[in-house]
Amino acid sequence: MALGTATLSAAAQPAWPTRPVTLVVPYSAGGSLDATTRLVAQKLSERIGQQVLVENVTGAGGALGFAKVMQAAPDGLVFLMAGDAPLNPNAPAGGPYCKVDVLKELQPVVLVNTAPMVLVAQPALPANNLGELIALAKKQPGKLSYATSGIGTLPHLATEMIKQLAQIHMVHIPYRGGSQIANDVAGKQVDLAMLIAASAAPYVQAKTVKAIALTGGKRLALLPDVPAAAETPGLEGFDVVSWAGLYAPAKAPAAAVNRMNREIDEILKTAAVRDMLAKQGALPGGGTPAAFASFIQQDRAKIAKVLQLTSLRE
């Protein structure tokens, strides 16, 4: 009788998902995160036998997209695909971050990808690797300049971490965005810049700028000859990357979250997704929801430490 009751109970539970699934992207269409989301959506639809929609919800620096998912019905049918930029509650007000604590207001589902940045230099700079750059900066404190996409952005904070670890002083030149930076480095208007690897790659390959080091813990297929910063004595273990992940509403059912986690984890192992990420200068993520939550906590700790030591009013 007990076995019969259990069988009836299991049969009464509808298979997930019973309706189309929506992946919300809090930025406009056309970017790398949007492209990755659309490829993942296609593969997910094939695996679960249900339509998977991608919805771009733009505005307020990503906050409107976050809000839409946070306010969604907890039915396991709406998820958020988002990058790291808005996710640090320790960041100062008015910076590039919105104050969303995803560990409380959302549920981490799975880490989708990580993407290192690359420190590049103008061609005539007498330094070809990070060790030589550190030595040059120590000989000329405050003489070298570096550009990033703005105060408080991850490229800025990653460069500050290198400065702190190496005990060097360079002058920060914040830009409003990244589109002009590589051209200005190539034109010797600024000595160095910290850029997303995919943005820097065409300039590095054309030799209009030279790559000094990657900020990730290992080298990239996109730039195989560029060493990781961690290969430099004194910076062992250095690993600061941009990243993206999938989230669910805080009260979404565990069964839906766990099923989504398993499906995305498998999708990230496919050749099509890995090849696309490699072309973007990114590496596939994966792992459990708990592993993603731990990754977020560790990333926050890195950011919080550099924020305590860095003046964001340069």
Buried (B, 14 or more C-beta within 10 A) or exposed (E): EEEEEEEEEEEEEEEBBEEEBBBBBBBEEEEBBBBBBBBBBBBBBEBBEBEBEBBBBEEEBBBBBBBBBBEBEBBBBBBBBBBBBBBBBEBEEEBBBBEBEBBEBBBBBBBBBBBBBBBBBBEEBEBEBBBBBBBBBEEEEEEBBBBBBBBBBBBBBBBBBBBEBBEBEBEBBBBEEBEBBBEBBBEEBBBBBBBBBBBBBEBBEEEBBBBBBBBBBEBBEBBEEBBBBBBBEEBEEBBBBBBBBBBBBBEBBEEBBBBBBEBBBEBBEBEEBBEBBBBBBBBBBBBBBEBBBBBBEEBBEBBEBBBEEBEBEE
